[in-house]
């Protein structure tokens, strides 16, 4: 099993920033202080929702059918995620 990129501080649960990237091919290291991309700031459940939305070609109706839930439920989940992303001050 591949290790997952940690996004929350294990001590205080604040969002982490990326401070170093390295190239596996040539060992170049880039250091700085970079915020996580918006997608990684979302909880895993919402990341999965976005992936499913993408794979369903943006069709909420198709997602509802695949997930076995109602269209209004999927729509409400999407609306909640849109608000959460807006709240992240993007």
TINULO-693098 format. One line per 3 residues: number of its first residue (from 0); for each residue x, y negated, z negated of C-alpha. Coordinates in nm, 3 decimals. Example, Ala and Ser with C-alpha at 12.3 -4.5 7.8 and 13.67 -1.06 7.14 Angstrom:
2
0	1.230 0.450 -0.780; 1.367 0.106 -0.714
//
This chain:
90
0	0.000 0.000 0.000; 0.138 -0.340 0.098; 0.176 -0.601 -0.172
3	-0.072 -0.886 -0.143; 0.038 -1.247 -0.153; -0.046 -1.382 -0.499
6	-0.253 -1.699 -0.479; -0.322 -1.763 -0.849; -0.078 -1.827 -1.133
9	-0.074 -1.525 -1.367; -0.049 -1.757 -1.668; -0.311 -2.027 -1.607
12	-0.493 -1.907 -1.291; -0.420 -2.231 -1.100; -0.357 -2.207 -0.726
15	0.005 -2.137 -0.641; 0.210 -2.325 -0.379; 0.455 -2.159 -0.143
18	0.812 -2.268 -0.216; 1.021 -2.036 -0.001; 0.985 -1.847 0.328
21	1.241 -1.612 0.473; 1.298 -1.449 0.810; 1.327 -1.071 0.792
24	1.519 -1.069 1.120; 1.801 -1.319 1.063; 1.768 -1.393 0.688
27	1.710 -1.766 0.742; 1.547 -1.920 0.434; 1.322 -2.227 0.440
30	1.255 -2.398 0.108; 1.005 -2.667 0.021; 0.672 -2.708 -0.149
33	0.387 -2.608 0.079; 0.021 -2.569 -0.018; -0.156 -2.244 0.059
36	-0.371 -2.244 0.373; -0.743 -2.298 0.309; -0.825 -1.934 0.384
39	-0.592 -1.813 0.107; -0.744 -2.054 -0.144; -1.075 -1.866 -0.119
42	-1.152 -1.557 -0.328; -1.093 -1.221 -0.152; -1.469 -1.163 -0.114
45	-1.505 -1.490 0.081; -1.196 -1.412 0.288; -1.361 -1.084 0.386
48	-1.683 -1.270 0.473; -1.491 -1.499 0.711; -1.323 -1.200 0.874
51	-1.659 -1.026 0.923; -1.807 -1.349 1.063; -1.520 -1.369 1.312
54	-1.554 -1.001 1.411; -1.929 -1.051 1.461; -1.847 -1.334 1.706
57	-2.000 -1.587 1.469; -2.341 -1.419 1.470; -2.504 -1.432 1.129
60	-2.780 -1.208 1.260; -2.523 -0.944 1.357; -2.348 -0.978 1.021
63	-2.675 -0.929 0.836; -2.743 -0.612 1.033; -2.391 -0.477 0.973
66	-2.401 -0.555 0.602; -2.758 -0.434 0.555; -2.875 -0.762 0.401
69	-3.118 -1.029 0.515; -3.029 -1.315 0.747; -3.123 -1.576 0.482
72	-2.883 -1.410 0.236; -2.597 -1.429 0.486; -2.690 -1.789 0.569
75	-2.687 -1.881 0.199; -2.345 -1.717 0.154; -2.211 -1.918 0.447
78	-2.359 -2.242 0.310; -2.200 -2.172 -0.031; -1.862 -2.115 0.134
81	-1.890 -2.434 0.337; -1.954 -2.627 0.016; -1.663 -2.455 -0.162
84	-1.427 -2.549 0.124; -1.550 -2.909 0.113; -1.491 -2.909 -0.264
87	-1.129 -2.806 -0.205; -1.080 -3.156 -0.058; -0.970 -3.036 0.283
//
